[in-house]
């Protein structure tokens, strides 16, 4: 229903009372329409390129900041800004590079790493040992009194690396 139909003067429709006044139904439609319009115009700000961060090599952004306000950081890999390539090493070394890349993306987007609310960790080698190596480094970054929620899964990762981490960070503004 077009918004103009909600405001017909003196006219009655299926959703007005005997006097043609503004009904709860009309108010609900108006609020949802305004919310949809707001979300469509201010839903997100994308971060495709950030200094000293891995380049987005496909049809994705390094991070997307929403009106919520949340920053969704794409899965980061052990890309080394000094060499400009993925660095293979131990699980601990790869985890440190991944978390440093996340830190750079988060800070480059105007947010703070300590405001991370959720992480998803992907390990190509899911053993007790590899999980322990990853977890020890992860705790250096997120081991405080209020660590983020986390899921860790074994995954076949598309490249010559064993660790990928994505996260969601609370931000104060767009």
C-alpha positions as CSV (number, residue, x, y, z in Angstrom):
1,X,0.0,0.0,0.0
2,X,1.5,3.4,-1.0
3,X,2.1,5.8,2.0
4,X,-0.2,8.3,0.4
5,X,-3.2,6.0,0.9
6,X,-2.5,6.0,4.7
7,X,-3.2,9.7,4.9
8,X,-6.3,10.2,2.7
9,X,-8.3,13.1,4.2
10,X,-11.7,12.1,5.4
11,X,-11.5,8.9,3.4
12,X,-12.3,5.6,5.0
13,X,-10.6,2.4,4.0
14,X,-10.4,-1.2,5.3
15,X,-8.1,-0.1,8.1
16,X,-9.7,3.0,9.5
17,X,-12.4,3.3,12.1
18,X,-15.8,4.9,11.6
19,X,-14.4,8.4,11.6
20,X,-11.6,7.5,9.2
21,X,-8.9,8.1,11.8
22,X,-5.4,6.8,11.8
23,X,-5.6,3.2,13.0
24,X,-3.0,1.0,14.7
25,X,-2.6,-0.9,11.4
26,X,-1.7,2.3,9.6
27,X,0.8,3.2,12.2
28,X,2.4,-0.2,12.0
29,X,2.7,0.1,8.2
30,X,4.1,3.6,8.5
31,X,6.7,2.6,11.0
32,X,7.9,-0.5,9.0
33,X,8.0,1.6,5.8
34,X,10.1,4.3,7.5
35,X,12.4,1.6,9.1
36,X,12.8,-0.1,5.7
37,X,13.6,3.2,4.0
38,X,16.2,4.1,6.8
39,X,17.9,0.7,6.5
40,X,18.0,0.9,2.7
41,X,19.7,4.3,2.8
42,X,22.0,4.0,5.8
43,X,22.5,0.2,6.2
44,X,26.2,0.0,5.7
45,X,29.6,1.4,4.9
46,X,32.1,-0.9,3.3
47,X,35.8,-0.9,3.8
48,X,37.4,-2.4,0.7
49,X,40.9,-1.1,1.2
50,X,42.8,-0.3,4.4
51,X,46.5,0.6,4.7
52,X,48.7,-2.4,5.6
53,X,45.8,-4.8,5.4
54,X,45.3,-7.7,3.0
55,X,43.7,-6.7,-0.2
56,X,40.2,-7.8,-1.0
57,X,40.9,-10.2,-3.8
58,X,37.3,-11.0,-4.7
59,X,33.8,-9.6,-4.6
60,X,33.8,-8.8,-0.8
61,X,34.8,-6.1,1.6
62,X,37.5,-6.3,4.3
63,X,34.8,-5.1,6.7
64,X,31.2,-3.8,6.6
65,X,30.0,-1.3,9.2
66,X,26.2,-1.3,9.8
67,X,23.8,1.2,11.3
68,X,23.4,-1.3,14.2
69,X,26.3,-0.2,14.9
70,X,28.4,-3.3,14.2
71,X,31.5,-3.9,12.2
72,X,31.6,-7.3,10.4
73,X,35.2,-8.2,9.5
74,X,35.7,-10.7,6.7
75,X,37.7,-13.8,7.3
76,X,41.4,-12.8,7.6
77,X,44.3,-15.0,6.6
78,X,48.0,-15.0,7.6
79,X,48.8,-12.3,5.0
80,X,52.0,-10.5,5.9
81,X,52.0,-6.8,5.0
82,X,55.8,-6.7,4.8
83,X,56.1,-9.4,2.2
84,X,52.6,-8.8,0.6
85,X,51.8,-12.5,0.6
86,X,50.4,-15.3,2.7
87,X,53.0,-16.6,5.1
88,X,53.1,-20.3,5.9
89,X,54.3,-21.1,9.4
90,X,53.2,-22.8,12.6
91,X,49.6,-22.6,13.7
92,X,50.7,-20.1,16.3
93,X,52.6,-17.9,13.8
94,X,49.6,-18.0,11.3
95,X,47.2,-17.1,14.1
96,X,49.3,-14.1,15.2
97,X,49.4,-12.8,11.6
98,X,45.6,-13.3,11.2
99,X,44.8,-11.5,14.5
100,X,47.2,-8.6,13.6
101,X,45.4,-8.3,10.3
102,X,42.1,-8.2,12.1
103,X,43.4,-5.6,14.5
104,X,44.5,-3.4,11.5
105,X,41.1,-3.8,9.8
106,X,39.2,-3.0,13.0
107,X,41.4,0.0,13.9
108,X,41.5,1.2,10.3
109,X,37.6,1.1,10.4
110,X,37.6,3.3,13.5
111,X,36.7,0.6,16.0
112,X,38.6,-1.1,18.8
113,X,39.6,-4.7,19.0
114,X,38.5,-4.9,22.7
115,X,35.0,-4.3,21.5
116,X,34.9,-7.6,19.6
117,X,31.6,-9.4,20.4
118,X,32.0,-12.6,18.3
119,X,34.7,-14.6,16.4
120,X,34.6,-17.6,14.1
121,X,37.9,-19.5,13.8
122,X,38.5,-21.9,11.0
123,X,41.4,-24.4,11.3
124,X,42.4,-26.7,8.4
125,X,44.1,-29.0,10.9
126,X,41.7,-29.6,13.7
127,X,43.7,-31.5,16.3
128,X,44.1,-31.0,20.0
129,X,47.6,-29.7,19.4
130,X,46.6,-27.2,16.6
131,X,43.6,-26.0,18.6
132,X,45.9,-25.5,21.6
133,X,48.5,-23.5,19.6
134,X,45.7,-21.3,18.1
135,X,44.0,-20.8,21.4
136,X,47.2,-19.7,23.2
137,X,47.8,-16.9,20.7
138,X,44.0,-16.1,20.6
139,X,44.0,-15.6,24.4
140,X,46.8,-12.9,24.1
141,X,44.3,-10.8,22.1
142,X,41.0,-11.8,23.6
143,X,41.8,-13.4,27.0
144,X,40.6,-10.6,29.3
145,X,37.6,-10.6,31.6
146,X,35.1,-10.2,28.7
147,X,36.2,-12.4,25.8
148,X,34.0,-12.5,22.7
149,X,31.7,-15.4,21.9
150,X,33.5,-17.8,19.6
151,X,33.0,-20.9,17.4
152,X,36.0,-22.9,16.2
153,X,35.5,-25.3,13.3
154,X,37.6,-27.6,11.2
155,X,37.5,-26.5,7.5
156,X,39.1,-27.1,4.2
157,X,40.6,-23.6,3.6
158,X,41.1,-22.4,0.0
159,X,44.8,-21.7,0.0
160,X,48.2,-22.4,1.5
161,X,47.2,-21.5,5.1
162,X,45.7,-23.2,8.1
163,X,44.0,-20.4,10.0
164,X,41.2,-18.0,9.1
165,X,39.3,-15.8,11.5
166,X,36.3,-13.5,11.0
167,X,34.7,-11.4,13.7
168,X,32.0,-8.9,14.7
169,X,32.9,-5.7,16.6
170,X,30.7,-3.2,18.3
171,X,31.4,0.4,17.2
172,X,30.1,3.7,18.5
173,X,29.2,5.4,15.2
174,X,29.3,5.1,11.4
